[in-house]
């Protein structure tokens, strides 16, 4: 039985290399210096609009506060004007006790801002990846963390959506060309501001779509596979040398996938992408579940808005931080062969899926085939208590109500309904779909779907036969949760609607919509919700009710 001490020694050796490496990315919103270079944005010309030593000092103080609290070993930055600006930030961080000894930034004078890296570890072989030499396209930055084994870092800041998608495709193609030249098995990650949503291929705006729906982040860098987002399991079953990427936004519920809020439109345009080599059990590894958005309270205003750097009435006020939130993930080093070697030493190779162990076979390729995913129904989901451990397939469900990222689906008139929370962006009201469900939770007792993929989009169908004419009897029936109520008229008093058919508690998603006491309301559409052991009518949009008098 001498094998046991040997195994313990091996496991202890692994732990020595398991301390996490936190890598972060943050668009700092225009960190300009005070030197006149001729490429500045108008509001950052030194000496104008209040951009001076005092306001720059405030900007540096605020950025340093966030960076110290973020506490990343390696920090990728976007929108840094120059090495001088980066050096001033570096010095400010050292002064407040958060030193970053190493700094790297793209070169060139063609663009107003650049991408950069601050690091506590020395990086090697930094180089600019040019999109179009000599143009105003921002270069991407490549650097290598050399020890204990090479980890390539690619920092990007793609063209904003003031330009069409073809320009972001150009960035993606230049980056892909470089990735394809890396030695097979190379370990790398891509991070920065892509100016593309993680599901850009599904939500691309028509005014930007000059590529027929072909996007840089999804199709060129292949964060999609077979028409669906790459999931963690896809990395485990990728073909040798296959260039696909897992967008770490998929680690979070869909409602939490945002780091930028543009006039109320919450976007996931900052991202960290990883290849299969960072999930293969060897050398550098992503720590599953470690991806996060950095959200300290001080980065938000009293109404939940991001406290961006404030420029008001044509002048810098010295208040605020950035219009982006930082994102980060953690990685660990497991040694050259590490766990894969240990599994072979033990004479087995297993994969844990859905809480159960099973043998991994060489025949498994790509995503699980849609036909092999267990089917479920809305009724079965409504009775679940625990999160899903494996995807489930819902077939031929109708979207009978959609507001923003949220929707309600139902299979048939009279059947049960369920809320999709934060994950309904690509769905359209009045259409049927086959869906692959990846996320499920209960919020204060109400079942919710929090992550999904579209397997098939079907025919249109009228939603009116699915909507309820509500009375007290139906309100008290089981199986009405999440159903949609229509055309309910009554008097509003103390958060309740009093009608000739009963009294119903009302909840408005925005407090600004709360009507005056005694108002006569017409509720055109509302969802039957559930909160802390009581039902309520949830009003999702101001257009869904009318004050009659």
Secondary structure, 3 states (H helix, E strand, C coil): CCHHHHHHHHHHHHHHCCCCEEEEEEEEEEECCCCCCCCCCHHHCCCCCCCCHHHHHHHHHHHHHHHHHHCCCEEEEEEECCHHHHHHHHHHHHHCCCCCCEEEECCCCCCCCEEEEEECCCEEEEEEECCCCCCCCCCEEEEEECCCCCEEEEEEECCCCCCCHHHHHHHHHHHHHHHHHCCCCCCEEEEEECCCCCCHHHHCCCCCCCCCCCCHHHHHCCCEECCEECCHHHHHCCCCCCCCCEEHHHHCCHHHCCCEEECCEEECCEEEEECHHHHCCCCEEECCCCCEECCCHHHECCCCCECCCCEECCEECCCCCCCECCEEEEEEECCCCHHHHHHHHCCCCEEEECCEEEECCCCCCCCCCHHHCCECCHHHHHCCCCCCCCCEEEEEEEEEEEECCEEEEECCCCCCEEEECCCCCCCCCCEEEEEEEEEEEEECCEEEEEEEEEEEEEEECCCHHHCECCCHHHHHCCCCCCCEEEEEEEEEECCEEEECCEEEEEEECCHHHCCCCCCEEEEEEEEEEEECCEEEEEECCHHHEEECC
